[in-house]
Amino acid sequence: MNAINQKEEDLIKSGLRKHGRLAYDSALSKNISVTVLRGNKVCQVNADKSLTIIEIRDKTKHKVTQKKYKLK
């Protein structure tokens, strides 16, 4: 059963990576800026791919992970 859960989790992560990238590229192609987290920096990426740092966050003591995934 554990192997099945791992396979499902890998499939979900793969889908999120793919569709997240498609949404990112689609927004930039429509001249919509995108806000992303890069390391500890909150950045805005503009349509011309220029990067503006909005805020620099302190490093956290805890790593943030999502334990459950739900498909709607």
Stockholm file with secondary structure:
# STOCKHOLM 1.0

chainA/1-72         MNAINQKEEDLIKSGLRKHGRLAYDSALSKNISVTVLRGNKVCQVNADKSLTIIEIRDKTKHKVTQKKYKLK
#=GR chainA/1-72 SS CHHHHHHHHHHHHHHHHHHHHHHHHHHHHTTCCEEEEETTEEEEECTTCCEEEEEECCCCSSCCCCCCCCCC
#=GC SS_cons        CHHHHHHHHHHHHHHHHHHHHHHHHHHHHTTCCEEEEETTEEEEECTTCCEEEEEECCCCSSCCCCCCCCCC
//
